[in-house]
Amino acid sequence: MHFLDYLVVVAYLGLMLGLGVFFGRNQSRREFFAAGNSMGWLPVGLSVMATLFSSNSFVFYPAAALGDSLRIGLSLVAFALMTPIVVMVFIPVYTRLKVETAYQYLELRFHVSVRILASGLFVLLRIGWMASATYAASVVVSSVMGVSQIAVIVGLGIVSVGYTMVGGLRAVMWTDVIQFFVFVTTILVTLGLIVQLTDASVMEIFHTYFDGREGLVLDFTPSMTLPYGSWVILIGVFLEGLSAFGADQVAVQRYISSRSERSSQLGAVLNLFGLWIVIPGLMMIGVGLFAYFTEHSSELGTGTLTEILAGDSKVADRALPDFVRVHFPAGLAGLFLAALMAAIMSSIDSGVHSVTTAVVVDFRDRLFPHLRPDNERAEIRWIRTLVVIIGAITITLACFVGPLGNVFDICKMLTAAFGGPLLAIFILAFFSKRATWLAVLLSVSISTIFTLALMCTQDWFSIWYWPIGFGTAMVLGWLASYLQAAEPTEYTFFQIMKRKDGDA
């Protein structure tokens, strides 16, 4: 790497820490957790997009496109179908009830035990997600920089936890906004350089990519083992997106930080537009790399590109970092690294902050209220200490993800085992008047165990575990509700919608 690349990286990390210090003045609990409920639709939308579009995704989409599949692009259709439900169902519930976490609603609707279960599932899901996402991008950063993965994980983890601990949610959200624009700039620069070095028109690049290959965009073969099959992308990613953007505290925390329900809804729509910019851009990088390495396959190995990809499944993962290391001019390699670091840090900062919020609000305040300090300064110290502890746990786990296997599959299975049943809790809470707390508690516990057991015994494509976990919890919860007398409630979706948005 050139001196200019290191300068770009250092300047970027310094900017992130500087924002944390800037926003860290005059912190209170409400400011730390909800940014004073003053954020507009722009930071809400871009922050949601940047933080839930993880470093896993930044690494994965170009590699999938370079390999043998643009089918993952159907995720955009799934996200487009999911967003109206988030806008019209989930967000109004949170904003009208003025909750601090999504799981407070579940206590209002059911029972404190359901709140604790759901919040616990979220904590486990998010810590596992942060660890796998951090590891995935650290592989690329370490290969480009020529430093160890452990050093990358620990270094970026310390920076992320540092500005999160000092600046709270406002710092996290505004750094996410900057990180979104770093993503987009890097994608455009990378695409331009690939087209220039390939020395071909855009149409010629696409012709090279599709020539002699079938099933790259759509494949509706009914198979549980087909990677990125069209059915599993449409169904599984729809449920994954609905859980991530509707029932996950990472997203919910941004919605409740907004100054009004309308701003939160506009932010959710902006998130969709952001996904429709970033995901196609990353897939086009994979298409361009295929065209480039078709003519320069010797840079990856011996033989044609198709032979190389068939012989080593990890070649697609290495192609982009190898291209960056060899062909990016001084300064631009640093920009690419800054984008990857942005993906890593947006995964860590938001995850650590949201897990801290859940632990404080759903566990400490609800179960051990005597532990809450009686003054604001002591409370902030308590919260910041917890941020450091959770950050340290996440960083440590990220250092040990690699030996467990394919990082993409690990991440998808972890989130499916916990996120699918978690989503089912909210759907039953919103739309089933008969759903009872005991039925939900038992069905979600059983479905989580059942999904984890299937993962250990079946070799199915990882995203299939989303409809399995969600569907099992829904069916069991609905059936079990008929075994217990329904209790009157004021907290189904349609009852809540009769209320007015307090900020309107």
N, C-alpha and C positions, 0 to 999 in steps of 0.2 A: 504494500500500500504506500501511496505517496504521502508526503507531509500534509498536502492540502486535504486529503481524505481524513486524516487524523484530526485536522483542525475543524472540519465540518462536524465530525462526531463529537468532539469536545465542546464545541459551541452549542450544539443541540442539547447535549446533556446539561450544560450550564444553564441554558434557557429554561429547561424544565424545572431545575432546582430553584432558579430565580423566581419563577411563577409561584412555586410553593411558598417561598419566603414572603413574596408580595401579598399573597392572599392569606397568609397566616396571622396577620395582625388582627387583634380584637376578636379572637375566636370565641364562640359560645357553642353550646351543644346544638342549638337549632341551626347555626351557621355551619358547623362542622358536618352535620348529618344531612341538611336539606338546603344549604346555600341560602338560608334566610327566606326560602320560598319565593325567590325573586328572579329566577332564570327565565329567559325568553325562549321562543321556539327554536331559534338557530342553534344555541349551545345544547339544548335538550336533544334535538334530532341528530346532530353530528356527533355528540358524545355517545348516544346510544349506539349509533352505527360503528364508531371507532372502537368502542370497548367490547362489543359482542362480536364484531368481525375480528376474530382473534389472530394471533401470530400463526396458529395452525393454518388458518385460511390463506394467509398471505403466502405461505410456503406451498400449500396444497393445490390451489387452483391452477397455477402454471404447470405443475408437474402432472396433474391429471390430464390437462389439455395436450401436453407434449406426448404423453403416453398413448392412450388409445381411446380417450373419451372426452367429448364435449357434453355428454349427457348430464353432467353435474350442473350445467347451465339451466336445467329445468328448475333448479332451486329458485331462480328468479320468479318463475310462475308461482311456486309454492309461497314465496314471500309476499307476492302481490295478492294472493288469496287470503293470507293470514292477516295482513295489515288492517283491513276494514274491521275485523273482529276485535283486534286490539284497540282500535280507535273508538268503536261504538260500544264495546262491552267492558273491557278491562279498565281502561283509563277513567271512565265516569265513576266506576265503583270506588277506586282509590281516592280520587279527588273529592268526591262528595262525602265520603266518610272521614277524610282528613287523617288517614293512618300514617304512621311512621314506617311501617313495613307492610308488605303485602299480606303477611301471615297474621297480622292483627285482625284483618277481616275474617279470617277463618275462625277465630275465637268468637267473634260476634255472631257468626252464622252457625257454628257448631258448638265447640267446647275448647277449653284451654289445651287439652291433650292433642287435639288436631293441629292447633297452632304450633305447638312444640314439635310435633312430628314433621310438619311441613317445613318449618324453619330449620330443623335438623337435617332433613333431606337436602335443602338448599345449601347449607354449609358444607356438607360432604361433597355434593355435586360441584360446587364452585371451587373448592380447594383442589379437587382432583383435576378439574378443567384448567385451572391456573397453572398447575404443575406441568401438565402435558403440553399446553400451549407454549409455555416458556421454554420447555425443552426443545420443541419442534423448531422454533425459530433460532434458538441458540446454535443448532447444528450448522445452519447456513452462516450466521454471523461469525462463528469461530473459524469456519473454513475460509471465508473471505479475508478475515483479519489475521489469520495465522496464530490465534491464541486458543487456549483450552476452552472447552465448553463450560467447565466449572467456573472459570474466571468470568465468562460472559454472563452466566446466570447470576452469579453472586454480585457482580458489578452493577448490572442493570436492576437487579432486585433491590439493592441498597438505594440506588437513585430513586426508583419508583416508590419504595416505602418511605423514603425521606421526604419527598414533596407531598405525599399523601398525608403523612403524619403531621406535617406543619400546616399545610394549606387547606385540608379538608375537602369537601365535595366541590367547592367552587374551583379550587386549584385542579382537581382531577378532571372536571368537565372542560375547563378552558385548555388544559394540556391535550385533552382528547380532540378538541376542535383543531388545534394546531397539527396534531398527528394525522387527522383526516386529510388536511391539505398536503402534508408531506407524502401520504399514500398516493394521492392523485398525481402530484407533480412527478414522483418517482415512476409511476406507471407510464405516464406520457413520455418522459425522457427515455425510459427503457424501450418502449415501443418504437420511438423514432430512431434510436440507435440500431435496433435489430433490423428495421427496414433498410436503413442506410447500408449496413454491413452485408445484408443478404443480397443487395443489388438487384432487387426485383420489385415489381409493382405489387400493390396489395392483392389484386386479383390473381397474380402469379403465385403469391404466397399461399392463398387459399387453395388454388389448384394443386399445388404440391402437397398440401396437407391432406386433401380428400382423395387424391389419385390412388385408386386401387384399394381403398379401405371402406368398409361398410359398418353401419351401426354406430357411428361416431356421435350422432346427435340424438337419436331416439332408438330405444330398444325395449319394446314392451313384452319381451319374453317372460312368461310367468316362472320366475326362478327365485329361490331364497338365497342362492349363492352368487348370482351374477353381480359383479361389482358395478355400482352406479346404474343399475337398471332403472328404466324410466318410472316404473310403478313405485319402487321404493323411494326414489327421489321426490316424486310428487306427494306421496302419502307421508313418508317419514320426515322429510324436511319441513313440510307444512306443520306437523305436530311439534317438531323441534323448534321451529320459529315461533309458534304460538306460545310454547312454554318459555322460551328465552325472552321474547319481547312482551309477554303478557303476565307471566307468573313468577319471573325471576327477579329477585330484589335488585340486581344490577340495573335493570331497565326501570323497574318501578321507582327506584330512588330518584331517577332523573325526572320521571313524570311528576312526582310529588314535590320536586324542587322548583317546578314551574310556577309562575305567578298566577296561572289560571288553567282551568280545564281545557279551554280552547288552545292555549299555547302548547300544552302537552300533546293534544291531538295533532296539531300542525307539526310538532316535532317528530311524532311517529310517522307521519307521511313523508317528511323530509328524510328520515332514516331509510325509507324504501327507495327514494330517489338516489340516495348515497350508495345503496347496495347495487342499484342498476347502473351505476357508474363504475364502481370498483371491481365487481365480479367480472363483467365482460372485459374490462381492461386487463385483468390478470389472466383470463383465458386466452385473450389475443396474444399475450406475451408467450404463452405455451405454443400457440399456433405458429407464431413467428420463429420461435426457437426450433420447431420441427423443420421448417423450411431451411433455416440456416444450417442446422446440423446434418440435414440431408446432403448438403454440398460439402460440409466440413466434418464428417463423421469421425475422422481421425483424431479430433480433439477430445472425443469421448472414449474411443477404444478402437479395436480392430474389426473391420467389416462394415456393412451398411448400417444405417441408423436403426432400421427395423430389426436387424439381427442383434445389434447391441442392446436395444430395449428388451427384446425377448430373452436375452441371456442374463440380464442383470436388472431386477426390478427397481434397484435403487439409483439407476442411471438418471431416470427422469427427475429425481429429487436433487441430483448433483448438477444437472445441466445449467440451471439459472445461475447458481453461485459461481460455477466454473466460467460461464460466459462473462459475468461481472468482473471477476478477478483478472481475466485475460484481456478483455476488450474495452472496459470502461475507462475513459480518460481520467486524469487526476482531478479530484474534487467530486466527480459524479459517482464514483464508487463509494465515497463518503456519504453522498445523498442516499444511495441505495441502502447502505448500512443504517442510516438514520431512519429510513422507512421501516426496516425490520425491527430496529430498536423501538420505534414508536409502537409497532404491533405488540411487541413483548410488554412494553411498559403500560400500554393501555389495558392489556389483559391483567397485569398485576395490580395496578393502582385501583381500578374499579372493583376488582374482585376482593382485594383486601379491605377496601373501604366498606363494601356492602356486607361482607361477612362480619366485620366489626359491628356494623349497625345491627345486624340480626342477633348477634351474641348479646349486645348491650340491651336492646329493646325487648327481644323475645325471651331471653333467658335471664339475664341479670335483673332487669327491672320487673319482669313479671313473676319470676320464681324466688328471687332473693332481693327484694326491694331495700332491705336494710343495708345492702352493700353500696347503694347509690350515695355518693358524697352529697353533703348538704350545701355546697357552694359551687359556683360555676368553674372556678379555677381548678379545684380538685377534680371535678368531673372531666375537664379537658385533659388533665394529666392521666386520669384513669383510661380514657379513650385512646389517647396517643400511645400509652404503654401497650394496650391490647393490639393496636395496629402493628406495632413492632413485633409482638409475639406471633401474630397470625402471618405476618410477612416472613418471619424467620422459618416458620413451619412450611410455608409454600415454597420458599427458595430451597430448603433442604430436600423436600420431596421431588422438586424439579431435577435435582442432581441425580436422582435414582430412577427416573422414568425409562430411560433408554433400554436397559436390559429386559424390560417387561414385554417388548414386542413392538408391532406397528403402532406408531403414536396416534395416527388418525383413528384407527380402530379402537384404541384404548380410550381416547377422548369421547368418541361417539357412544361406546358401550357404557362408560361411566355416566354420561349425561342421560342416556336412555333409561338406565336402571333406576335412577332417582328422578329425572325430569319428567318422564312419561307419567308415572303415578302422581307426581306433584301436580301436573296439569289436570289430571282427572279429578283431584280434590276440588279445584276451582270450578270446573265445569259442573260437577255435581252440586256444588254450593250455589252457583248462579241459577241453575235451571231445573233442579229437582226439589220440589217442596217436600217430598217424602224422605230425602236423604237425611240420615241421622248421624250423629257424631261417632257412635260405636260402629255402625256399618262402614263408614268411611275409614275409620282408623284400622279396622281389621282388613278391609279389602286392599287398601294401599300397602299395608305391611306385607300381606300375602303376595301381592303382585310384584313388589320389589324383590322379595326372596325368589319368587318364581322366575323372574326375568334374569336375575343373577345366576340361577341354576342353569337356565337354558344357555347362557353365555359359556358356561363351563363344559357343556355337553354337545352343543351344536356348532357347526362351522358355517353359520349363516353370515351374510353381509351385515356389517355392524349397524347400519341405519334401520334395518328391519326391527331391531329391538325397541325402537320408538313406538310403532303401532302396537307391538306386543305388550309392552309395559303399560301404555295408556289404555288400550282396549281391555286388558285383563282387569285393571283397577276399575274402569267404568262399569263393566258387566257385573263384577262381584259387588261393587258398591250399590248398584241399582237393585240387584236381587236381595242383598242383605238388608236393605232398607225396608223391605216388606216383612221382615222378621221382627221389627221393632216399631212400636207406635211412633208415628211422626209427631214432632213437637211444633207448636206455632212459632213462626219466625217472621221478622221484619226485614230480613237481609237477603232475600233472593234478588236477582238482578232487576226484575220488573218492579219490585217494591222500592228498591233503591233509586231507580230512575224517576220515580214520582217526586223525589226530592229535588231541590234546586241546587245548582253549583254555588257553593258559598262564596266563590270568588267572582261569580258572573255579575 
